[in-house]
């Protein structure tokens, strides 16, 4: 949310969350993949 919705850099989000930049990048990547899967499921149901 911080990176995508709030427009923060990975570095700023990592500092705010007190974690490594790689951890933020990984979390964003997993969240995007999960969202894509959810949208694909909705599209399959809608057709």
Secondary structure as GFF3:
##gff-version 3
##sequence-region A 1 47
A	DSSP	alpha_helix	10	17	.	.	.	ID=ss1
A	DSSP	alpha_helix	21	46	.	.	.	ID=ss2
###
